Amino acid sequence: MFKHFFTLEWKSFIRSASFKANLFLKILMVFGALYFIAVFTVMGVGLYFLLEKVNMEPFATVNRFLLYYLLMDLVIRFFVQKIPVLNIRPLLFLPIKKNMIVSFTLGKSVLSYFNWVHLFFLVPFSIVLYTKGFSGLGVLGWFIGIWALIFINNFLNILSANKDFVLFILGAIIIAISGLHYFQIFDTTLYTAPFFGALYSNALTLLTPLAALSLIGYVIFRYFKKNLYLDAGLSIKQKDAQTQNLTWLNQFGILGTFLKNDIKLIKRNKRSRSTIVMSVLFIFYGLLFFGGAIETYEGPVWRIFAGLFVTGGFLFTFGQFVPSWDSAYYPLMMSQNIKYREYLNSKWWLMVIATVCSLVLSSFYLYFGWEVYLAIVVGAVYNIGVNAHIVLWAGAYVKTPIDLSKNKNVFGDKQAFNIKSILLTLPKLALPMILYAVGHYLYSPYMGYLIVALTGVLGFAFKDKVFRIIENIYKNEKYKTLAAYKQRN
């Protein structure tokens, strides 16, 4: 049966509308995976000798910072690791045991690159420890304990993608640990380092991570099995109907009609509501740059990068999936007398309003100086004048349907990208940084800000001409998009 599942996965991949784009991305991902394998291997071989050279006890130092290693792994998984996907609705009508369906899907996550890449650090580092006179059994116990914690991260990531309260708890823990350490209030590593050290010195300590892994594996298996019903975890939760007329938008004509639909879509669906949450989180992203939290981000060019993200959270999270948000009724829309210009204009205004709101909410950055807030204002101008156009342009090539009739549920969420949309990310981020760098290093920081702002103003001034180009692209991609949205598997 597992072989049959693999066959279905392979057919789904090669028959999808975005097969060529996915194939290209897979090739890029292979090169990226090889790069990080090399980095982890070098780190595993050389870290002991590097720490020894700077007069630090290698094993104790590694144990001290293992907590942050694991927390960073969990954060990266949340943003990058793909949750295992299996089209389970058709399988529920077949004589296949639910235990097998859940086991196969969770097994896919166990085989994830994010679990096995750590071996390229842990294995060389363990070998170095053994050659330096450490006990072989002790090193083996330490190795197994750390790897068990990595698999715990894997299951926590899957569970957090399906249960919001788990995500909020993990986020609060990570923020609390990092914040308390950064402000020198409480150093959690003073208590976790002895535990990691005990994995080497006391064999019984190994039972703790193994028991935790078994427990969370059991919990997540039972959770997914319990929700593996059409009328349970896969169903839509019924709520009392609420009337949302938003009649004040009628004064804007057809534009107001589209805006009402988008506002209702965002308020009524969990996935679209998450874009609002991400937009708020993006506002605080600038603290990494302006607060001096990471030394690498203190360069002048990074300020304009931060300004783009502080005000562009909604633009990047919601805008990149236009028109996928409307994929459920996109064929119906295309059968109506609706002009692409009116449809795209409503999305543009929605992103502009969100950008302006983010700019107002980010006014607390004035605490770091008016030059910092100037970078944010310039970033907002560029987002409105240029990036809002680019995300709509890129959206014509994103042919991934978003099923808003489902919850963010059991193995049912996926995303795909197109190589053309990926290439269009360069002018969104790289171009304003280059323009700022030219003005900054040739004349002054204010000249850099002026060049980026003028670029945004020019984009706004030529909005009609740009929209004509985007409209023609959407027309050319219309039938490809319709065909892709009909593919549900």
Order of alpha helices (4+ residues) and beta strands (2+ residues): alpha-alpha-alpha-alpha-alpha-alpha-alpha-alpha-alpha-alpha-alpha-alpha-alpha-alpha-alpha-alpha-alpha-alpha-alpha-alpha-alpha-alpha-alpha-alpha
